[in-house]
Amino acid sequence: MNYNIDDFKINNNKIYINGWAHFEKYKIIIQSGEENKYLDNYTSRYDINMLFHEKIEDNLYGFKQEVEFNNKIKKVNIYIITNDEKILIRTIDNRKIINYIRNIKKILGKVKRIIMFLWREYHFLVPPKMWGKYFKIIFNRKQKLEVFNPEIDSEYNTWLTRQTYLKDDNKKKNITIVGTEKHDYIDYVIENNLKEIISKINTDYVCLIEGNIKFINYFYSELNSVLDKNYDLIYFDNDLIRNNKYCSPNLKPDWSRDTLLGVNYIGNCIVIKKNILKKYADNNSSIYQILLNLIGKTNNIMHISKIMYHDYGNIKNEIKEVEKYLEKNNIKAKVKKNTDGITNTISYEIIKKPLVSIIIPTKDHADILDNCLKSIYEKTTYKNFEIILIDNNSTEKETFNLIKKYEKKSNFKSKRIECEFNYSYLNNEAVKISKGDFIVLLNNDIELISGDWLEKMLGYAQQPHIGAVGAKLIFEDNTIQHAGIIMGKGGLAGHAHYGKDRSFISHQFELKIPYDYSACTAACLMVEKKKYKEVNGLEEKLKVAFNDVDFNLKLLEKGYNNIFLPNVMLYHYESKSRGLDTTPEKQKRFVQEWSFITNKWDKYIKHDKFYNDNFSKDYDYMLK
């Protein structure tokens, strides 16, 4: 069930309520004392269409109304009725003592956020000398700017006016505008004759447009500043025009070939070299088809990360275009149209069923380890795997007995390494004795959810252009622990959508399709062994934290893409066997590892290629 109350206010005997419910038919009832009031003002909410990736059209998802009662309001219950079911969705208490308690909860909530921020994603407590920075971040955070809430269109438009554009030389140069609809800025209208139009063009670049768009005032100034840099393709951020308002900004990642197979995230307007267009376009080619044809052919692509045009229409995303691309390039894969009707999921056929080596470092906590191993053996549908258990200083009898039990299996072996805990060293040593062509790094506190996890991950890991393949990790309380890593989050790197419900739907596409990220966590990570060795494995100077970030970025530097698969889910019980880093020695080690990453990978911390610079590094996928 999907609904939300965006705003409510109580003033004596009146209540103002604003929210939405994603149902075809529903009613909202507000109850105060013995009185019941039915809302009668239901409106369209195009942002909810966008949120659920539906066609933009009129609906009655929204409700907004002021309701008056006969007596002063002390307590309000809000119900939703749908399919003859009455559900309590919110209780609002207006009494002073309750408000006092609510304020205390807000304070405690801030304290909790501080603790979570200090805990972070890599299971450490931040050294005292760093606390000041994090307290400042927590308490100075501004109100979140929700990208898809039409009630704050004015705030988005204010944000838009703060964007800076080049304002000189705003004249069209060396470019011809070609579109599917006739407008005053269009030089040629496509009528199944794109090849013929290209032959008439005498400029080096073509701006190709589908549908109806509106350029920003200084579109040509920005474009002219990069046209002489000889890019094959240029694309831009954009937003939508609804009811004469600008809304729903589409803030895009840099060139992401795997993401593009799942959805045309680039949109309805591109600038492309004429000779490239001539080579890869037919008379009736769509923009999406042309973009797919460029995959693997060029990386000479420029993404201008500014709102450069306003779009009246919707992005078309035909599954047949992806199927045509796969067939043309002899790629063995299936395309499945997702339930939203817009995005696709690609499943690659596994070639030759290679051996996969699953490496699990561990220390004691036999119950946790047994839960992990049992789930692998009982649920995994891909059978050609081996498990290499690295025992690092276990002392408990239960652990040794458990290892002996599993050593009876032909595809299980263990190696004891007695040394100070060094995650990178332990895994590197395990890779040396592995027999598989593909490696899975796996924590001992993982439990499978998806039985076909190896097939899905292997399908991508075997692709020549893919480096690391990550999975969606879920906490025991069914909230998200990992859904890709955002560089620069929290000052260095952090998990995307950390703490959100496992069923959370992002307004971007990263939780719906295989999605390119700069990095994924090594708590569950697959990579081809030869690529692992090509980048010299995990950096052993990074004993505990950030070794996976460093490893992913080394692959990225080599030209490989790292990808996150949201349809591969596992439970992660988070480092129960290693404990906290609370000693001065461990805090010193953490500071050193932090410094190592910031010195080595500063360019990715400042600019994550797969996370738009206009998004906040404090709140995932929200405007700065």
C-alpha positions as CSV (number, residue, x, y, z in Angstrom):
1,M,0.0,0.0,0.0
2,N,1.4,3.4,-1.0
3,Y,0.2,6.7,0.6
4,N,1.7,9.6,2.5
5,I,0.6,12.7,4.4
6,D,2.9,15.4,3.2
7,D,1.7,18.2,5.5
8,F,-0.9,18.8,8.2
9,K,-1.7,21.7,10.6
10,I,-4.1,22.0,13.5
11,N,-5.5,25.4,14.5
12,N,-8.2,25.2,17.2
13,N,-11.2,23.5,15.4
14,K,-9.6,23.4,11.9
15,I,-7.2,20.9,10.4
16,Y,-5.3,21.4,7.1
17,I,-4.2,18.2,5.4
18,N,-2.2,17.6,2.2
19,G,-1.1,14.1,0.9
20,W,-1.5,11.4,-1.6
21,A,-2.6,7.8,-2.0
22,H,-1.7,5.6,-4.9
23,F,-5.0,3.9,-5.5
24,E,-7.6,4.1,-8.3
25,K,-10.4,4.6,-5.8
26,Y,-10.1,5.6,-2.2
27,K,-11.6,8.0,0.4
28,I,-10.0,9.8,3.3
29,I,-11.9,10.1,6.6
30,I,-10.8,12.5,9.4
31,Q,-12.2,11.7,12.9
32,S,-12.1,14.1,15.8
33,G,-14.0,13.0,18.9
34,E,-17.4,11.8,17.7
35,E,-17.3,13.7,14.4
36,N,-16.3,12.1,11.1
37,K,-15.4,14.2,8.1
38,Y,-15.0,12.9,4.5
39,L,-12.5,14.8,2.3
40,D,-14.1,15.8,-1.0
41,N,-11.2,17.7,-2.6
42,Y,-9.1,15.1,-4.6
43,T,-6.6,16.4,-7.2
44,S,-4.1,15.2,-9.8
45,R,-0.5,14.5,-8.6
46,Y,1.8,14.2,-11.6
47,D,4.7,13.7,-9.2
48,I,3.2,10.4,-8.1
49,N,3.0,9.3,-11.7
50,M,6.7,10.1,-11.9
51,L,7.4,8.3,-8.6
52,F,5.9,5.1,-9.9
53,H,7.1,5.6,-13.4
54,E,3.7,5.8,-14.9
55,K,2.4,7.8,-17.9
56,I,1.9,11.5,-16.9
57,E,-1.9,12.0,-16.9
58,D,-4.7,13.3,-14.8
59,N,-5.5,11.2,-11.7
60,L,-7.0,11.6,-8.2
61,Y,-4.0,10.5,-6.2
62,G,-3.8,13.8,-4.3
63,F,-5.8,15.2,-1.5
64,K,-5.6,18.7,0.0
65,Q,-8.2,20.4,2.1
66,E,-9.0,22.4,5.2
67,V,-11.6,20.7,7.4
68,E,-13.6,22.3,10.2
69,F,-15.0,20.6,13.3
70,N,-17.6,21.8,15.9
71,N,-15.2,21.5,18.9
72,K,-11.6,22.3,19.5
73,I,-9.4,19.6,18.2
74,K,-7.5,17.5,20.7
75,K,-6.9,14.3,18.8
76,V,-7.4,13.3,15.2
77,N,-7.5,9.9,13.5
78,I,-7.0,9.8,9.8
79,Y,-8.3,6.8,7.9
80,I,-8.2,5.6,4.3
81,I,-11.0,3.5,2.8
82,T,-10.1,1.4,-0.3
83,N,-11.7,-1.9,-1.5
84,D,-14.1,-1.7,1.5
85,E,-11.1,-1.8,3.9
86,K,-10.8,1.0,6.6
87,I,-7.2,1.5,7.6
88,L,-5.8,3.9,10.2
89,I,-2.9,5.8,8.6
90,R,-2.1,8.5,11.1
91,T,-3.0,9.7,14.6
92,I,-2.4,13.3,15.5
93,D,-2.6,14.5,19.1
94,N,-2.8,18.2,19.7
95,R,-2.5,18.1,23.5
96,K,0.4,20.1,25.1
97,I,1.9,17.1,26.9
98,I,1.8,15.1,23.7
99,N,3.5,18.0,21.9
100,Y,6.1,18.1,24.6
101,I,6.8,14.4,24.1
102,R,6.9,14.9,20.4
103,N,9.6,17.6,20.8
104,I,11.6,15.3,23.0
105,K,11.4,12.6,20.3
106,K,12.6,15.1,17.7
107,I,15.7,15.8,19.8
108,L,16.2,12.1,20.3
109,G,15.8,11.7,16.6
110,K,18.7,14.1,16.0
111,V,20.8,12.2,18.5
112,K,20.0,9.0,16.7
113,R,21.0,10.5,13.3
114,I,24.3,11.6,14.9
115,I,24.9,8.1,16.2
116,M,24.1,6.6,12.8
117,F,26.3,9.1,11.1
118,L,29.2,8.3,13.4
119,W,28.5,4.6,13.0
120,R,28.5,5.0,9.3
121,E,28.5,2.3,6.8
122,Y,31.9,0.7,7.7
123,H,31.1,-0.2,11.3
124,F,33.4,2.2,13.2
125,L,33.1,5.1,15.7
126,V,34.6,8.3,14.4
127,P,37.6,9.5,16.4
128,P,36.8,12.5,18.7
129,K,38.8,15.0,16.6
130,M,36.3,14.4,13.7
131,W,33.2,14.8,15.8
132,G,32.8,18.5,15.3
133,K,32.6,18.2,11.6
134,Y,29.8,15.6,11.8
135,F,27.8,17.4,14.5
136,K,27.9,20.5,12.2
137,I,26.6,18.5,9.2
138,I,23.7,17.0,11.2
139,F,22.5,20.2,12.9
140,N,23.0,22.5,9.9
141,R,21.2,20.4,7.4
142,K,18.6,22.4,5.6
143,Q,15.0,21.2,5.0
144,K,15.0,18.4,2.4
145,L,13.9,19.6,-1.0
146,E,11.8,16.8,-2.3
147,V,12.2,16.6,-6.1
148,F,8.8,15.3,-6.9
149,N,6.5,17.3,-4.7
150,P,4.4,19.7,-6.7
151,E,3.5,21.7,-3.6
152,I,7.0,23.0,-3.5
153,D,7.3,23.8,-7.2
154,S,8.1,27.4,-6.1
155,E,11.1,26.1,-4.1
156,Y,12.3,24.1,-7.1
157,N,11.9,27.2,-9.3
158,T,13.9,29.2,-6.7
159,W,16.6,26.5,-6.9
160,L,16.5,26.8,-10.6
161,T,17.0,30.6,-10.6
162,R,20.2,30.0,-8.5
163,Q,21.8,28.0,-11.3
164,T,24.4,29.9,-13.2
165,Y,24.7,29.8,-17.0
166,L,27.1,31.3,-19.5
167,K,25.4,34.4,-20.8
168,D,27.6,35.5,-23.6
169,D,27.7,34.4,-27.2
170,N,24.2,33.0,-27.1
171,K,23.8,32.4,-30.8
172,K,23.4,29.1,-32.7
173,K,26.7,28.1,-34.2
174,N,27.8,25.0,-36.2
175,I,24.6,23.1,-35.2
176,T,21.4,22.2,-37.0
177,I,18.2,21.5,-35.0
178,V,16.2,18.5,-36.2
179,G,13.0,17.4,-34.5
180,T,9.9,15.2,-34.8
181,E,7.5,18.2,-34.4
182,K,7.4,21.6,-36.1
183,H,8.5,24.5,-33.9
184,D,10.1,27.9,-34.6
185,Y,13.5,26.6,-33.4
186,I,13.4,23.5,-35.6
187,D,15.4,23.6,-38.9
188,Y,14.1,20.2,-40.2
189,V,11.2,18.1,-39.2
190,I,11.7,14.3,-39.3
191,E,9.1,12.5,-41.4
192,N,10.7,9.0,-41.7
193,N,13.4,10.7,-43.7
194,L,16.3,11.3,-41.2
195,K,18.9,10.0,-43.7
196,E,17.8,12.5,-46.3
197,I,17.9,15.3,-43.8
198,I,21.4,14.4,-42.7
199,S,22.6,14.6,-46.3
200,K,21.4,18.3,-46.4
201,I,23.1,19.4,-43.2
202,N,26.3,21.4,-43.6
203,T,27.1,21.8,-39.8
204,D,29.3,19.5,-37.8
205,Y,26.7,18.9,-35.1
206,V,23.0,18.0,-35.0
207,C,20.6,18.6,-32.1
208,L,18.1,15.8,-32.3
209,I,14.8,16.3,-30.5
210,E,11.7,14.1,-30.0
211,G,8.5,15.7,-29.0
212,N,8.1,19.2,-27.7
213,I,10.7,20.9,-25.5
214,K,11.7,24.4,-24.5
215,F,15.4,25.5,-24.3
216,I,16.6,27.5,-21.4
217,N,17.5,31.1,-22.2
218,Y,21.2,30.5,-22.5
219,F,21.1,27.1,-24.1
220,Y,23.4,28.1,-27.0
221,S,26.0,29.8,-24.7
222,E,26.5,26.6,-22.8
223,L,26.5,24.5,-25.9
224,N,29.0,26.7,-27.7
225,S,31.4,26.4,-24.9
226,V,31.9,22.7,-25.5
227,L,31.2,22.3,-29.2
228,D,34.8,23.0,-30.1
229,K,36.0,20.1,-27.9
230,N,35.1,17.5,-30.5
231,Y,32.7,15.4,-28.4
232,D,30.8,12.7,-30.3
233,L,27.7,13.1,-28.1
234,I,26.5,15.8,-25.7
235,Y,23.5,15.5,-23.4
236,F,22.0,17.6,-20.6
237,D,19.8,17.6,-17.5
238,N,16.2,18.7,-17.9
239,D,13.0,19.1,-16.1
240,L,9.3,18.9,-17.0
241,I,6.6,21.5,-17.7
242,R,3.3,20.7,-16.0
243,N,0.5,23.3,-15.6
244,N,2.9,26.0,-16.8
245,K,5.3,25.2,-14.0
246,Y,8.8,23.7,-14.0
247,C,9.0,20.6,-11.9
248,S,10.5,17.1,-11.6
249,P,14.1,17.7,-12.6
250,N,15.8,14.8,-14.3
251,L,19.3,15.0,-13.0
252,K,21.3,12.4,-14.9
253,P,24.5,10.4,-14.3
254,D,27.4,10.6,-16.7
255,W,27.5,8.1,-19.6
256,S,26.3,4.8,-18.1
257,R,26.0,2.1,-20.7
258,D,24.3,-0.6,-18.5
259,T,21.8,1.9,-17.0
260,L,21.0,2.9,-20.6
261,L,20.0,-0.7,-21.4
262,G,17.5,-0.5,-18.6
263,V,16.0,2.9,-19.4
264,N,16.5,5.9,-21.7
265,Y,17.7,8.0,-18.8
266,I,19.3,10.5,-21.3
267,G,15.9,11.6,-22.6
268,N,14.4,13.4,-25.7
269,C,17.2,15.8,-26.6
270,I,20.8,15.1,-27.6
271,V,23.6,16.8,-29.6
272,I,25.6,14.5,-31.8
273,K,28.2,14.8,-34.5
274,K,26.7,14.7,-37.9
275,N,29.1,11.9,-39.1
276,I,28.3,9.8,-36.1
277,L,24.6,10.3,-36.6
278,K,25.0,9.4,-40.3
279,K,26.7,6.2,-39.4
280,Y,24.3,4.9,-36.7
281,A,20.9,6.3,-37.7
282,D,18.2,5.0,-40.1
283,N,15.3,7.0,-41.5
284,N,13.1,6.2,-38.6
285,S,15.6,5.8,-35.8
286,S,14.6,7.0,-32.4
287,I,17.0,8.8,-30.0
288,Y,17.0,5.7,-27.8
289,Q,18.0,3.5,-30.7
290,I,20.8,5.8,-31.7
291,L,22.1,5.9,-28.1
292,L,22.1,2.1,-27.9
293,N,24.0,2.0,-31.1
294,L,26.7,4.1,-29.5
295,I,27.3,1.6,-26.7
296,G,30.8,0.3,-26.9
297,K,31.6,2.5,-29.9
298,T,32.6,5.7,-28.1
299,N,33.3,7.1,-24.6
300,N,33.9,10.6,-26.1
301,I,30.7,11.8,-24.5
302,M,29.9,15.0,-22.6
303,H,27.2,15.4,-20.0
304,I,26.4,19.0,-19.2
305,S,25.1,18.7,-15.6
306,K,22.7,21.7,-15.8
307,I,19.0,22.0,-16.5
308,M,19.3,22.9,-20.2
309,Y,15.7,22.3,-21.4
310,H,12.2,21.9,-20.2
311,D,10.3,18.9,-21.6
312,Y,6.5,18.7,-22.2
313,G,6.5,15.0,-23.1
314,N,7.4,11.6,-21.8
315,I,10.4,9.4,-22.5
316,K,9.7,6.5,-24.8
317,N,11.4,3.3,-23.9
318,E,10.7,0.5,-26.3
319,I,11.8,-3.0,-25.3
320,K,12.1,-3.9,-29.0
321,E,14.9,-1.4,-29.3
322,V,16.9,-3.1,-26.6
323,E,16.2,-6.5,-28.2
324,K,17.4,-5.2,-31.5
325,Y,20.6,-4.0,-30.0
326,L,21.3,-7.3,-28.3
327,E,20.6,-9.3,-31.5
328,K,22.7,-6.9,-33.6
329,N,25.7,-7.3,-31.3
330,N,25.1,-11.1,-30.8
331,I,24.6,-10.7,-27.1
332,K,22.9,-13.7,-25.4
333,A,20.4,-12.1,-23.1
334,K,16.8,-11.7,-22.3
335,V,14.9,-8.4,-21.8
336,K,12.1,-8.3,-19.4
337,K,9.8,-5.2,-19.3
338,N,9.4,-4.2,-15.6
339,T,6.0,-3.7,-14.0
340,D,6.3,0.1,-14.3
341,G,6.1,-0.2,-18.1
342,I,9.1,2.0,-18.6
343,T,12.2,0.2,-17.4
344,N,13.8,-3.1,-18.6
345,T,15.8,-5.7,-16.7
346,I,18.5,-7.5,-18.7
347,S,19.4,-11.1,-17.8
348,Y,22.6,-12.4,-19.6
349,E,22.9,-16.0,-20.5
350,I,25.8,-17.7,-18.7
351,I,28.5,-19.0,-21.0
352,K,30.2,-22.4,-20.2
353,K,28.9,-22.5,-16.5
354,P,32.2,-21.4,-15.0
355,L,33.3,-22.3,-11.4
356,V,32.7,-19.6,-8.9
357,S,34.9,-19.3,-5.8
358,I,33.0,-17.9,-2.8
359,I,35.5,-16.5,-0.2
360,I,34.3,-16.0,3.4
361,P,36.7,-14.7,6.1
362,T,35.5,-15.5,9.6
363,K,36.3,-15.5,13.3
364,D,34.3,-17.6,15.7
365,H,30.5,-16.9,16.0
366,A,29.7,-20.3,14.7
367,D,25.9,-19.6,14.7
368,I,26.3,-16.7,12.4
369,L,28.6,-18.6,10.1
370,D,26.4,-21.6,10.0
371,N,23.4,-19.5,9.1
372,C,25.4,-18.1,6.1
373,L,26.7,-21.5,4.9
374,K,23.4,-23.2,5.3
375,S,21.6,-20.6,3.2
376,I,24.2,-20.9,0.4
377,Y,23.9,-24.7,0.3
378,E,20.2,-24.8,0.6
379,K,19.1,-21.9,-1.6
380,T,21.7,-21.5,-4.3
381,T,20.4,-22.8,-7.6
382,Y,23.7,-22.4,-9.5
383,K,25.7,-25.5,-8.4
384,N,29.1,-25.0,-9.9
385,F,30.7,-23.2,-6.9
386,E,33.3,-23.8,-4.2
387,I,33.5,-22.2,-0.8
388,I,36.8,-21.1,0.6
389,L,36.5,-20.3,4.3
390,I,39.4,-18.2,5.8
391,D,39.6,-18.7,9.6
392,N,41.2,-15.7,11.1
393,N,42.2,-16.5,14.7
394,S,39.1,-18.4,15.8
395,T,39.3,-19.9,19.4
396,E,35.9,-21.4,20.1
397,K,35.3,-25.1,19.9
398,E,31.9,-24.6,18.2
399,T,33.7,-22.9,15.3
400,F,36.2,-25.8,14.8
401,N,33.4,-28.3,14.9
402,L,31.4,-26.4,12.4
403,I,34.3,-26.2,10.0
404,K,34.9,-29.9,10.3
405,K,31.2,-30.5,9.5
406,Y,31.3,-28.5,6.3
407,E,34.7,-29.9,5.2
408,K,32.9,-33.2,4.5
409,K,31.4,-31.4,1.4
410,S,33.5,-31.8,-1.7
411,N,33.2,-28.1,-2.7
412,F,34.2,-26.7,0.7
413,K,37.7,-26.0,2.0
414,S,39.1,-23.9,4.7
415,K,42.4,-22.2,5.5
416,R,43.5,-20.9,8.8
417,I,45.5,-17.6,8.8
418,E,46.8,-16.4,12.2
419,C,47.5,-12.7,11.9
420,E,46.1,-9.3,12.9
421,F,42.7,-8.8,11.1
422,N,43.4,-7.5,7.6
423,Y,40.4,-8.0,5.3
424,S,42.4,-7.2,2.2
425,Y,45.2,-9.7,3.0
426,L,42.8,-12.5,4.0
427,N,40.9,-12.3,0.7
428,N,44.0,-11.9,-1.4
429,E,45.4,-15.1,0.2
430,A,42.2,-16.9,-0.5
431,V,42.2,-15.9,-4.2
432,K,45.6,-17.5,-4.5
433,I,44.2,-20.9,-3.7
434,S,40.9,-20.5,-5.5
435,K,40.1,-22.6,-8.5
436,G,37.2,-20.5,-10.0
437,D,37.4,-18.1,-12.9
438,F,35.1,-15.8,-10.9
439,I,35.4,-14.7,-7.3
440,V,32.7,-13.7,-4.8
441,L,33.8,-11.8,-1.7
442,L,31.2,-12.6,1.0
443,N,30.9,-11.6,4.6
444,N,30.1,-14.4,7.1
445,D,27.0,-12.5,8.4
446,I,25.2,-12.8,5.0
447,E,22.0,-14.8,4.5
448,L,20.6,-15.4,1.0
449,I,17.2,-14.1,-0.1
450,S,17.6,-14.6,-3.9
451,G,18.3,-18.2,-4.7
452,D,19.4,-17.4,-8.2
453,W,21.9,-14.8,-7.0
454,L,25.0,-16.4,-8.6
455,E,23.3,-16.7,-12.1
456,K,22.3,-13.0,-12.1
457,M,25.6,-11.8,-10.9
458,L,27.6,-14.1,-13.1
459,G,25.6,-12.9,-16.2
460,Y,27.1,-9.4,-15.7
461,A,30.5,-10.4,-14.3
462,Q,31.3,-12.4,-17.5
463,Q,30.7,-9.3,-19.7
464,P,34.1,-7.9,-20.9
465,H,33.3,-4.4,-19.9
466,I,32.1,-5.2,-16.3
467,G,34.4,-5.0,-13.3
468,A,32.6,-5.6,-10.0
469,V,29.0,-6.7,-9.5
470,G,27.2,-5.8,-6.3
471,A,23.9,-6.8,-4.7
472,K,21.2,-5.2,-2.6
473,L,21.8,-5.9,1.1
474,I,19.0,-5.8,3.6
475,F,19.1,-5.4,7.4
476,E,17.3,-7.8,9.7
477,D,14.5,-5.2,10.1
478,N,14.0,-5.2,6.3
479,T,15.6,-1.8,5.7
480,I,18.3,-1.2,3.2
481,Q,22.0,-1.5,4.2
482,H,23.5,-1.3,0.7
483,A,22.2,-0.2,-2.7
484,G,25.4,1.0,-4.3
485,I,28.0,3.4,-3.0
486,I,27.9,7.2,-3.6
487,M,31.3,8.8,-3.7
488,G,31.6,11.9,-1.5
489,K,28.7,10.9,0.7
490,G,29.6,11.8,4.3
491,G,32.8,13.3,3.2
492,L,34.2,10.2,1.5
493,A,31.9,7.4,0.5
494,G,28.6,6.0,1.7
495,H,25.8,3.5,0.9
496,A,22.9,4.8,-1.2
497,H,19.4,4.7,0.4
498,Y,20.9,3.5,3.7
499,G,18.1,2.8,6.2
500,K,15.2,3.1,3.7
501,D,12.5,0.3,3.6
502,R,13.5,-2.6,1.4
503,S,10.5,-1.9,-0.8
504,F,11.3,1.9,-1.2
505,I,10.9,3.2,-4.7
506,S,13.4,5.9,-5.7
507,H,12.3,8.6,-8.1
508,Q,15.5,7.8,-10.1
509,F,15.9,4.3,-11.6
510,E,18.7,2.9,-9.5
511,L,16.5,0.6,-7.4
512,K,14.6,-0.8,-10.4
513,I,17.2,-1.8,-12.9
514,P,20.8,-3.0,-13.1
515,Y,22.5,0.4,-12.5
516,D,26.1,1.7,-12.9
517,Y,27.7,2.9,-9.7
518,S,31.3,4.0,-8.9
519,A,31.5,1.2,-6.3
520,C,29.6,-1.5,-4.4
521,T,30.4,-3.1,-1.1
522,A,32.6,-6.2,-0.7
523,A,30.1,-7.7,1.7
524,C,28.8,-9.4,-1.4
525,L,30.8,-8.7,-4.5
526,M,31.5,-10.7,-7.7
527,V,34.4,-10.1,-10.1
528,E,36.2,-12.1,-12.7
529,K,39.5,-13.4,-11.2
530,K,41.7,-12.1,-14.1
531,K,40.3,-8.6,-13.5
532,Y,40.8,-9.0,-9.7
533,K,44.5,-9.8,-10.5
534,E,44.7,-7.1,-13.1
535,V,44.3,-4.4,-10.4
536,N,46.4,-6.4,-7.8
537,G,43.4,-7.3,-5.7
538,L,42.5,-5.5,-2.5
539,E,44.9,-2.9,-1.1
540,E,46.5,-4.5,1.9
541,K,47.3,-1.1,3.4
542,L,43.6,-0.8,3.9
543,K,43.1,-3.4,6.6
544,V,39.4,-2.7,7.5
545,A,37.7,0.3,5.9
546,F,37.4,1.4,2.3
547,N,39.3,-1.5,0.8
548,D,36.2,-2.3,-1.3
549,V,35.9,1.4,-2.4
550,D,39.5,1.4,-3.5
551,F,39.1,-1.9,-5.3
552,N,36.1,-0.7,-7.2
553,L,37.7,2.6,-8.2
554,K,40.8,0.7,-9.5
555,L,38.6,-1.3,-11.8
556,L,36.8,2.0,-12.9
557,E,40.2,3.5,-13.7
558,K,41.0,0.5,-15.9
559,G,37.9,1.3,-17.9
560,Y,35.5,-1.3,-16.4
561,N,32.0,-0.5,-15.2
562,N,30.9,-1.5,-11.7
563,I,27.2,-2.4,-11.5
564,F,24.6,-2.8,-8.8
565,L,21.8,-5.4,-9.2
566,P,18.7,-4.5,-7.2
567,N,17.1,-7.8,-8.1
568,V,19.8,-9.7,-6.1
569,M,18.9,-9.4,-2.4
570,L,20.6,-10.8,0.7
571,Y,20.3,-10.2,4.4
572,H,23.3,-8.6,6.0
573,Y,23.6,-8.8,9.8
574,E,26.6,-6.3,9.7
575,S,29.9,-7.3,11.2
576,K,28.7,-9.0,14.3
577,S,31.9,-11.1,14.5
578,R,34.4,-8.3,14.3
579,G,33.0,-5.8,16.8
580,L,33.5,-2.0,17.1
581,D,36.6,0.0,16.4
582,T,36.6,1.9,19.7
583,T,40.3,1.6,20.8
584,P,42.7,4.5,20.1
585,E,44.8,2.2,17.9
586,K,41.8,1.3,15.8
587,Q,40.7,4.9,15.6
588,K,44.2,5.9,14.4
589,R,44.1,3.1,11.8
590,F,40.8,4.4,10.6
591,V,42.1,8.0,10.2
592,Q,45.0,6.7,8.2
593,E,42.7,4.7,5.9
594,W,40.4,7.7,5.4
595,S,43.5,9.8,4.5
596,F,44.7,7.1,2.1
597,I,41.4,7.2,0.1
598,T,41.0,11.0,0.1
599,N,44.6,11.4,-1.2
600,K,44.3,8.7,-3.8
601,W,40.7,9.2,-5.1
602,D,40.0,12.8,-4.5
603,K,38.6,13.3,-8.1
604,Y,35.9,10.7,-7.5
605,I,35.1,12.1,-4.1
606,K,34.5,15.5,-5.6
607,H,32.7,14.2,-8.7
608,D,31.0,10.8,-8.7
609,K,30.4,10.1,-12.4
610,F,27.2,8.1,-11.6
611,Y,25.7,10.6,-9.1
612,N,24.7,14.0,-10.4
613,D,26.6,16.9,-8.9
614,N,23.3,18.8,-8.2
615,F,22.2,16.1,-5.7
616,S,23.1,16.5,-2.0
617,K,25.8,14.3,-0.5
618,D,23.9,14.4,2.8
619,Y,20.5,13.3,1.5
620,D,20.5,10.7,-1.3
621,Y,19.0,11.9,-4.6
622,M,17.7,15.2,-3.2
623,L,18.6,18.7,-4.5
624,K,21.5,20.6,-2.9
